[in-house]
Amino acid sequence: MVSKRFVAKRLLLLVPVLFGVATVVFAILHLAPGDPARLIAGQRASREQYRAVREALGLNQPLWRQYLDFLVNAVQFNFGRSYQPGGFGRPVREVIADTLPVTIELAVYGQLIGILIGIPLGILSAVKQDSLTDHATRIGALSGISVPIFWSGPLLILAVATPPLSLFPTSGRIGVGFTPGSDFTRHTGLVTVDTLLSGNLPAFVDAVQHLFLPSLVIGIYSTALISRMMRSSMLEVVRQDYVRTARAKGQGERITLMKHGFRNALIPVVTIIGIQFGTLLGGAVLTETVFGIGGIGTTLVAAISNQNYPVVQGTVLTFALLFTLVNLGVDVTYSYLDPRIDQ
């Protein structure tokens, strides 16, 4: 059982991390070339219009005052409105609320595929060390790590999503025949969950079909990393004294591996899963681009290109928050797998 003191201590450690990220983001954006006031006012705006925009953005304030205002607003998760030529766009909070669930859904399903396939393959490869199965698994894992997403994605599309097979859609999250609000209600922003909660089974099946290929692309890469780490970790654990003692007492090989070896071997694997999942939450930009899925990673790249500073600040801090929460989950899992860590 994880103690509340352990969780509280980890939560307190998140505060300086988020403060540091916020400071770095503020400094980088203010040192970057370009003038957001000129972007909003337009190139043909008069000097008075330009000054009015700078005052509205607070850019006429001293830098320390801008920094304090930024920190106060960040704590309230208020990043203002996005920039667009000639004026302001949507609130940043709405932009994040619309795009973040897209990336979360894609990351969860991709990582789930990697876990369900990678962990059994890693165990099998360790048990069958130096066998034909082990060699085949290692070759497959190395291929999965080496193949870039911008190549594996189109390859999968050509293989199973185009004639003569045409088994899966090639882009989007759901077919154009299903409309949020009329065919299903937006509860969470996760299209598979929302269609299921709304009881629209055809829309749910269509959403699963749309998300299968992009999730599989992420899952292939995740499977490769997880299986390699699971193999090396399991090989290290099975050589420990307590495993040899269990075998000497007459326990079966399967019970020995799963009861005494598997749980301890999971600790480094959980680290890999946590880091990789946090990276995916930062935006699987290539996957989103290949399959035409407008997630938060794609939104961040577009915001950087357009000098849309509020969106950049909001998304980067959201990434930092999610990443630290994932690390917290990894720490809690550590203490569950090995109670000695909860000290």
C-alpha positions in Angstrom: 0.0 0.0 0.0 1.4 3.4 -1.0 1.6 5.9 1.9 0.1 9.3 1.7 3.3 10.8 2.9 5.2 9.3 -0.1 2.6 10.8 -2.6 2.6 14.2 -0.8 6.4 14.4 -1.0 6.4 13.6 -4.7 3.6 16.2 -5.3 5.6 18.9 -3.6 8.6 18.1 -5.8 6.5 18.9 -8.8 6.2 22.6 -7.8 9.8 23.6 -8.5 9.8 21.6 -11.8 6.7 23.4 -13.1 8.1 26.8 -11.8 11.3 26.2 -13.7 9.5 25.2 -16.9 7.3 28.3 -16.7 10.3 30.5 -16.3 12.2 28.9 -19.2 9.1 29.2 -21.5 8.6 32.9 -20.6 12.3 33.7 -21.2 12.6 31.9 -24.5 9.4 33.4 -25.9 10.5 36.9 -24.9 14.0 36.4 -26.4 12.6 35.0 -29.6 12.5 37.3 -32.6 9.2 38.7 -33.8 6.6 41.1 -32.4 3.2 39.6 -31.5 1.7 43.1 -31.4 2.7 43.7 -35.0 1.2 40.3 -36.0 -2.1 41.1 -34.4 -2.3 44.8 -35.5 -1.2 44.0 -39.0 1.6 45.5 -41.1 -0.5 48.4 -42.2 -1.7 49.4 -38.8 -1.0 52.9 -37.6 1.3 53.7 -34.7 -1.7 54.4 -32.4 -3.3 51.0 -33.3 0.1 49.3 -32.7 0.5 50.9 -29.3 -3.1 50.0 -28.3 -2.4 46.4 -29.1 0.8 46.4 -27.1 -1.0 47.9 -24.2 -3.8 45.3 -24.5 -1.2 42.5 -24.4 0.6 44.1 -21.5 3.9 44.3 -23.5 4.3 48.0 -22.4 4.8 46.8 -18.8 8.2 46.2 -17.3 9.5 42.7 -17.9 9.3 41.7 -14.2 5.6 42.7 -14.2 4.9 40.7 -17.3 6.6 37.7 -15.6 4.6 38.0 -12.4 1.3 38.4 -14.4 2.3 35.3 -16.5 2.9 33.2 -13.4 -0.4 34.3 -11.8 -2.3 33.5 -14.9 -0.5 30.2 -15.4 -1.5 29.0 -11.9 -5.1 29.7 -12.9 -4.5 28.0 -16.3 -5.4 31.2 -18.0 -3.2 31.9 -21.0 -5.4 34.5 -22.7 -6.6 34.3 -26.3 -4.6 32.9 -29.2 -3.1 35.3 -31.8 -4.1 35.6 -35.3 -3.5 38.3 -38.0 -5.8 41.2 -37.5 -6.9 40.3 -33.9 -7.4 37.6 -31.3 -8.6 34.1 -31.8 -10.1 31.5 -29.5 -9.2 31.3 -25.8 -6.1 29.1 -25.4 -7.9 27.0 -22.8 -10.5 26.0 -25.4 -7.7 25.2 -28.0 -6.0 22.9 -25.5 -9.3 21.3 -24.4 -10.1 20.4 -28.0 -6.7 19.1 -29.1 -5.3 17.5 -25.9 -7.9 14.6 -25.8 -6.9 13.7 -29.4 -3.3 13.1 -28.4 -4.2 11.4 -25.1 -6.4 8.9 -26.9 -3.8 8.2 -29.5 -1.1 7.8 -26.9 -3.1 5.6 -24.6 -4.1 3.1 -27.4 -0.6 3.1 -28.9 1.0 2.5 -25.5 -1.6 -0.2 -24.6 -0.7 -2.1 -27.8 3.0 -1.8 -26.9 2.4 -3.1 -23.3 0.2 -6.0 -24.3 2.6 -7.2 -27.0 6.0 -6.1 -25.7 5.9 -7.5 -22.1 4.9 -11.1 -23.2 7.5 -11.0 -26.0 10.2 -9.8 -23.6 9.4 -12.6 -21.1 9.3 -15.2 -23.9 12.6 -14.0 -25.3 14.2 -14.2 -21.8 12.9 -17.7 -21.1 14.0 -18.9 -24.5 17.4 -17.2 -24.4 19.6 -17.7 -27.4 16.9 -19.8 -29.1 15.4 -19.2 -32.5 12.4 -17.4 -30.8 14.8 -15.1 -29.0 16.7 -14.2 -32.1 13.5 -13.6 -34.1 12.2 -11.4 -31.3 15.4 -9.4 -31.1 15.4 -8.8 -34.9 11.8 -7.7 -34.8 12.4 -5.3 -31.9 15.5 -3.8 -33.5 13.5 -3.3 -36.7 10.6 -1.7 -34.8 13.0 0.8 -33.1 14.9 1.5 -36.3 12.0 2.1 -38.7 10.9 5.8 -38.5 7.2 6.7 -38.1 7.1 8.8 -41.3 8.0 5.6 -43.2 6.1 2.9 -41.3 2.9 5.0 -41.3 2.6 5.4 -45.1 3.8 1.8 -45.5 0.9 0.5 -43.4 -1.5 2.7 -45.3 -0.3 1.3 -48.6 -0.4 -2.3 -47.2 -3.9 -2.5 -45.6 -5.8 0.8 -46.1 -5.7 1.0 -49.9 -7.1 -1.2 -52.7 -7.4 -4.2 -52.9 -7.7 -4.6 -49.1 -9.0 -1.2 -47.9 -9.4 -2.6 -44.4 -9.0 0.7 -42.5 -9.5 4.4 -43.1 -6.4 6.4 -43.9 -7.1 9.7 -42.0 -9.2 11.3 -39.3 -10.6 10.1 -36.0 -14.1 9.2 -37.2 -16.0 9.2 -40.5 -17.7 12.3 -41.9 -21.1 10.6 -41.5 -20.9 11.0 -37.8 -21.2 14.4 -36.2 -20.5 15.3 -32.6 -23.6 16.8 -31.0 -26.1 15.0 -33.2 -24.7 11.4 -33.5 -22.9 11.4 -30.1 -22.4 13.7 -27.2 -18.9 15.1 -26.4 -18.3 14.0 -22.8 -14.5 13.6 -22.6 -13.2 14.5 -26.0 -12.0 10.9 -26.5 -14.1 9.9 -29.5 -14.1 6.2 -28.8 -15.3 6.8 -25.2 -17.9 9.5 -26.2 -19.4 7.3 -28.9 -19.6 4.4 -26.4 -21.1 6.5 -23.7 -23.7 7.8 -26.1 -24.6 4.2 -27.1 -23.9 4.7 -30.7 -22.2 1.4 -31.6 -21.7 2.1 -35.3 -19.9 5.4 -34.5 -17.8 3.5 -31.9 -16.8 0.9 -34.4 -16.0 3.5 -37.0 -13.8 5.5 -34.5 -11.9 2.3 -33.6 -11.3 1.6 -37.2 -10.0 5.1 -37.8 -7.6 5.0 -34.8 -6.3 1.5 -35.3 -3.6 2.3 -37.8 -2.1 5.4 -36.0 -2.2 3.5 -32.7 -0.5 0.5 -34.3 2.3 2.7 -35.7 3.0 4.0 -32.2 2.5 0.5 -30.7 5.1 -1.0 -33.0 7.7 1.4 -31.7 6.6 1.0 -28.1 6.5 -2.8 -28.4 10.2 -2.8 -29.6 11.4 -0.8 -26.6 9.3 -2.5 -24.0 10.2 -6.0 -25.2 13.9 -5.3 -25.2 13.8 -3.8 -21.7 11.6 -6.6 -20.4 14.0 -9.2 -21.8 17.2 -7.7 -20.3 15.4 -7.0 -16.9 14.0 -10.6 -16.7 17.4 -12.1 -17.5 19.0 -10.1 -14.7 16.3 -11.1 -12.2 16.3 -14.8 -12.9 20.0 -14.9 -12.0 19.3 -13.6 -8.5 19.7 -15.8 -5.4 16.1 -15.7 -4.4 15.0 -17.1 -7.8 17.5 -19.9 -7.5 16.3 -20.6 -3.9 12.7 -20.8 -5.2 13.8 -23.3 -7.8 15.7 -25.3 -5.2 12.6 -25.6 -3.1 10.9 -27.4 -6.0 8.7 -24.6 -7.3 7.7 -24.9 -10.9 9.4 -22.7 -13.5 6.3 -20.8 -14.4 5.4 -20.0 -10.8 9.0 -19.0 -10.1 9.2 -16.6 -13.0 5.8 -15.0 -12.6 5.7 -14.9 -8.8 9.3 -14.0 -7.9 10.8 -12.7 -11.2 8.1 -10.8 -13.1 7.2 -8.2 -10.4 10.9 -7.2 -9.8 11.7 -7.2 -13.5 8.8 -4.7 -14.1 10.5 -1.8 -12.3 12.9 -0.7 -15.1 10.1 -1.5 -17.7 7.7 0.8 -15.9 10.4 3.6 -16.2 10.5 3.1 -20.0 6.7 3.0 -20.2 6.4 6.2 -18.2 9.0 8.1 -20.1 7.6 7.0 -23.5 4.0 7.8 -22.5 5.0 11.2 -21.3 6.8 11.8 -24.6 3.7 10.7 -26.6 1.6 13.1 -24.5 4.0 15.8 -25.7 2.6 15.2 -29.1 3.0 12.3 -31.6 3.5 15.0 -34.3 4.6 12.7 -37.1 1.8 10.2 -36.5 -0.8 13.0 -36.3 0.6 14.5 -39.5 0.7 11.2 -41.5 -2.9 10.2 -40.5 -4.4 13.7 -40.6 -5.2 13.8 -36.9 -5.1 17.3 -35.4 -3.7 16.7 -32.0 -1.9 19.0 -29.6 1.5 18.2 -31.0 0.4 19.5 -34.4 -1.2 22.5 -32.8 2.1 23.4 -31.0 4.1 23.2 -34.2 1.7 25.4 -36.0 1.7 27.9 -33.1 5.5 28.1 -33.1 5.5 28.7 -36.9 2.8 31.5 -36.5 4.4 33.1 -33.4 1.2 32.3 -31.5 2.8 32.8 -28.1 -0.2 32.2 -25.8 -0.8 28.8 -27.4 2.9 27.9 -27.2 3.0 28.8 -23.5 -0.2 27.0 -22.7 0.7 23.8 -24.5 4.3 23.6 -23.2 3.1 24.1 -19.6 0.4 21.5 -20.2 3.0 19.1 -21.5 5.1 19.8 -18.4 2.2 19.2 -16.1 1.2 15.9 -17.8 4.8 14.7 -17.8 5.3 15.3 -14.1 2.0 13.6 -13.3 3.1 10.6 -15.4 6.4 10.5 -13.4 4.4 10.7 -10.2 2.4 7.6 -11.4 5.7 5.9 -12.2 7.0 6.6 -8.7 3.8 5.3 -7.1 4.0 2.2 -9.2 7.6 1.7 -8.0 6.5 1.7 -4.4 3.7 -0.8 -5.2 6.1 -3.2 -6.9 8.8 -2.8 -4.3 7.6 -1.5 -0.9 11.2 -0.8 0.1 11.1 2.2 -2.2 8.4 3.8 -0.1 10.7 5.1 2.5 
